[in-house]
Amino acid sequence: MSNSFIKTGVIGHPIAHSKSPLIHSYWLDLYGFNGSYETIDIKTENLKQDVLNLVNNGYSGFNVTVPHKIAMMDLCDEIDDLAKTIGAVNTVTIKDGKLYGTNTDAFGFIQNIKDTVQRENWDWSFEKGKALVLGSGGAANAIIYALIKEGVPAITITNRTREKAEELQKIAPDKISVVEWSERNNACKDVQLIVNTTALGMSGKPPLEIDISQAPNTALVNDIVYAPLYTDLLKQAKARNLKVVKGIGMLLHQARPGFEKWNGKMPEVTKELEEIVLK
Ligand SMILES: NC(=O)c1ccc[n+]([C@@H]2O[C@H](COP(=O)([O-])OP(=O)(O)OC[C@H]3O[C@@H](n4cnc5c(N)ncnc54)[C@H](OP(=O)(O)O)[C@@H]3O)[C@@H](O)[C@H]2O)c1
């Protein structure tokens, strides 16, 4: 049990919808830590001053969500290579009045898949085959970087706005190819991993129209959208008996490094935590 009270939270605008307080409060209780994790609503025009207030009010750190992930880069005293490469900060640690920024989306994405593969005892690994990434937004950036680091031999990216996919191709031009969005069904051929990183299929957004029938029987399908828990893409993959990894796990795993930095304990993702967050 830690004696000092550790103040943490998540900054963003709007912020009331954030699931992060549920995750961190669960871990604070589970491990018996003396601390708090709040939602902190900060408007763009107040970012610099409000962040300074957090420092002056003794916060140990905070998560960063929309719309501050890029602007936060300029407010940190130091940014690690991961956040620099991804171009966005989602976790800040405060030490001796200084702000240290990192990005944990890549970690969350990889750990979610590894955790599920291990739990299900699947014969599958990142190095074994090609990946198809749908989308080229902020999340795709972190995911493509992570896939290259994990040794995926080749990646195909497809995105409605082709130029954004071509921008991400620069992460590893020798391993990444870009195909037209209209070619996404054919792009499922020969891949061992299909990841949806677009906002399509999320509650309130248009559906993700894709036919994955050409994917091999050994493929793993992951949707980072987690509302609904089982998206149409995951339902399609389940119906074909493919390996299915839900998006909620990425949300839970990406929170772990921040908790560890602030409280000194790497927390575990449990079934109970998933149920609490989905309630
Ligand atoms: N599970 C998790 O922990 C986790 C983490 C991060 C994000 N997410 C989810 O991932 C999704 C993307 O997040 P993000 O931060 O990367 O968002 P983003 O930067 O806004 O990117 C959105 C992506 O969706 C595509 N898209 C949006 N509307 C489309 C449409 N009508 N037709 C085709 N493509 C469309 C965009 O294509 P264009 O480039 O053509 O606009 C872009 O590739 C969100 O649903 C978010 O909630 C989940």
The ligand as an SDF file (V2000), in Angstrom:
LIG
                    3D

 48 52  0  0  0  0  0  0  0  0999 V2000
   -9.7370    0.4090  -29.1210 N   0  0  0  0  0  0  0  0  0  0  0  0
   -9.0350    1.4900  -28.8520 C   0  0  0  0  0  0  0  0  0  0  0  0
   -8.3390    1.5940  -27.8330 O   0  0  0  0  0  0  0  0  0  0  0  0
   -8.9940    2.6250  -29.8210 C   0  0  0  0  0  0  0  0  0  0  0  0
   -7.9070    3.5210  -29.8450 C   0  0  0  0  0  0  0  0  0  0  0  0
   -7.8980    4.5650  -30.7650 C   0  0  0  0  0  0  0  0  0  0  0  0
   -8.9700    4.7110  -31.6530 C   0  0  0  0  0  0  0  0  0  0  0  0
  -10.0150    3.8270  -31.5920 N   0  0  0  0  0  0  0  0  0  0  0  0
  -11.1310    3.9560  -32.5590 C   0  0  0  0  0  0  0  0  0  0  0  0
  -10.5890    3.8960  -33.8630 O   0  0  0  0  0  0  0  0  0  0  0  0
  -11.3170    4.7100  -34.7570 C   0  0  0  0  0  0  0  0  0  0  0  0
  -10.3740    5.6400  -35.5080 C   0  0  0  0  0  0  0  0  0  0  0  0
   -9.7210    6.5070  -34.5920 O   0  0  0  0  0  0  0  0  0  0  0  0
   -8.6310    7.5840  -35.0970 P   0  0  0  0  0  0  0  0  0  0  0  0
   -8.1870    8.3110  -33.8930 O   0  0  0  0  0  0  0  0  0  0  0  0
   -7.6160    6.9520  -35.9800 O   0  0  0  0  0  0  0  0  0  0  0  0
   -9.5720    8.5560  -35.9890 O   0  0  0  0  0  0  0  0  0  0  0  0
   -9.1500    9.5100  -37.2020 P   0  0  0  0  0  0  0  0  0  0  0  0
   -7.7430    9.9560  -37.0780 O   0  0  0  0  0  0  0  0  0  0  0  0
  -10.2370   10.5100  -37.2910 O   0  0  0  0  0  0  0  0  0  0  0  0
   -9.2420    8.5500  -38.5100 O   0  0  0  0  0  0  0  0  0  0  0  0
  -10.4880    8.0860  -38.9810 C   0  0  0  0  0  0  0  0  0  0  0  0
  -10.2810    7.0410  -40.0720 C   0  0  0  0  0  0  0  0  0  0  0  0
  -11.5820    6.5530  -40.4670 O   0  0  0  0  0  0  0  0  0  0  0  0
  -11.7640    6.7850  -41.8750 C   0  0  0  0  0  0  0  0  0  0  0  0
  -13.1610    7.1160  -42.1600 N   0  0  0  0  0  0  0  0  0  0  0  0
  -13.9820    7.9090  -41.4200 C   0  0  0  0  0  0  0  0  0  0  0  0
  -15.1920    7.9970  -42.0210 N   0  0  0  0  0  0  0  0  0  0  0  0
  -15.1160    7.2520  -43.1610 C   0  0  0  0  0  0  0  0  0  0  0  0
  -16.0430    6.9510  -44.2100 C   0  0  0  0  0  0  0  0  0  0  0  0
  -17.2950    7.4290  -44.1990 N   0  0  0  0  0  0  0  0  0  0  0  0
  -15.6330    6.1270  -45.2050 N   0  0  0  0  0  0  0  0  0  0  0  0
  -14.3490    5.6360  -45.2100 C   0  0  0  0  0  0  0  0  0  0  0  0
  -13.4370    5.8930  -44.2640 N   0  0  0  0  0  0  0  0  0  0  0  0
  -13.8230    6.6940  -43.2550 C   0  0  0  0  0  0  0  0  0  0  0  0
  -10.8540    7.9500  -42.2070 C   0  0  0  0  0  0  0  0  0  0  0  0
  -10.6140    7.9780  -43.5740 O   0  0  0  0  0  0  0  0  0  0  0  0
  -10.1330    9.3530  -44.2920 P   0  0  0  0  0  0  0  0  0  0  0  0
   -8.6580    9.4590  -44.0140 O   0  0  0  0  0  0  0  0  0  0  0  0
  -10.4500    9.1560  -45.7250 O   0  0  0  0  0  0  0  0  0  0  0  0
  -10.9130   10.4610  -43.6540 O   0  0  0  0  0  0  0  0  0  0  0  0
   -9.6260    7.5890  -41.3510 C   0  0  0  0  0  0  0  0  0  0  0  0
   -8.8800    6.5650  -41.9550 O   0  0  0  0  0  0  0  0  0  0  0  0
  -12.3540    5.4340  -33.8840 C   0  0  0  0  0  0  0  0  0  0  0  0
  -13.5710    4.7370  -34.0010 O   0  0  0  0  0  0  0  0  0  0  0  0
  -11.8140    5.3270  -32.4900 C   0  0  0  0  0  0  0  0  0  0  0  0
  -12.8280    5.3100  -31.5060 O   0  0  0  0  0  0  0  0  0  0  0  0
  -10.0400    2.7920  -30.7250 C   0  0  0  0  0  0  0  0  0  0  0  0
  1  2  1  0
  2  3  2  0
  2  4  1  0
  4  5  1  0
  4 48  2  0
  5  6  2  0
  6  7  1  0
  7  8  2  0
  8  9  1  0
  8 48  1  0
  9 10  1  0
  9 46  1  0
 10 11  1  0
 11 12  1  0
 11 44  1  0
 12 13  1  0
 13 14  1  0
 14 15  2  0
 14 16  1  0
 14 17  1  0
 17 18  1  0
 18 19  2  0
 18 20  1  0
 18 21  1  0
 21 22  1  0
 22 23  1  0
 23 24  1  0
 23 42  1  0
 24 25  1  0
 25 26  1  0
 25 36  1  0
 26 27  1  0
 26 35  1  0
 27 28  2  0
 28 29  1  0
 29 30  1  0
 29 35  2  0
 30 31  1  0
 30 32  2  0
 32 33  1  0
 33 34  2  0
 34 35  1  0
 36 37  1  0
 36 42  1  0
 37 38  1  0
 38 39  2  0
 38 40  1  0
 38 41  1  0
 42 43  1  0
 44 45  1  0
 44 46  1  0
 46 47  1  0
M  CHG  2   8   1  16  -1
M  END
$$$$
